[in-house]
Amino acid sequence: MKDINYFALFVVALLNFGIGAVWFLYLFREPFVAGLNKTKEEMAQGPSGISAGILQVIGNLVMAFVLAWLMQKLNYQTPLKGLELGAIIWLGFVAAVLGPMYAFEAYSLSFFFITAGSVLVSLLVAGGILGAWN
């Protein structure tokens, strides 16, 4: 753990926060909100935007740390290896968990691709940066 670049973790966490904001607020806002199938009142019962943003940055930090730790353990110290590991993690842990869960909850395939796609992009960006900035 001493070889992990903690500055890089913070950069990745903040950059992925920005990616998520662009992804969900601009690129896929309408289909994402429609896919949630919730009223404005139901949406208002969730956490505030600030609380949700703080939780997202914390989650991004945890994800970046675990990815950096795995990259270190596997000796994946290049951007290409970081991209590879990010894609494998997405397939094995994100898509494999969200796919069946969304199917049972009757979410559309497009909603799966919107939500899981943002995680894929975040993992790829994180892997590439952490691999370059080891």
C-alpha positions, 0 to 999 in steps of 0.5 A: 500500500505504500507504493500507491500514489494517493494523489492519483487516487484523488485525481481519479476520484474527482475526474470520475465525479465529473464524468458521472456528472456529464454522463447523467446530467447531460449525455443521458439525463432524459433516458436515465430519469425515464428509466428510473420510473419515479415521480419527482416527489419520489426522487425528492425523497432521496439525499440532497445533491450535495450529499449524493455528490459527497457519497459519489466522491467517497465511492470513487476514492474506494474504487480507485484505491481497490483498483490501484491495490489490485494493479499493484498486486498483479504488477499491472503498471501500464495504462494498457494493463490498467484499462484491461483490469478496469474492463475485467472488473467491470465485466466480472463484478459490475455487469455480472451483478447489475445485469441480473439484478436489473432484469429481476427489477424489470429495468430496460436494457438501455437503462442497464447500459446507461448505468453500467456504462458510466461505471465502465468508463470510470473504471477505464479512465481510472485504470488508464490514469493509475497505470500511467501514474504509478 
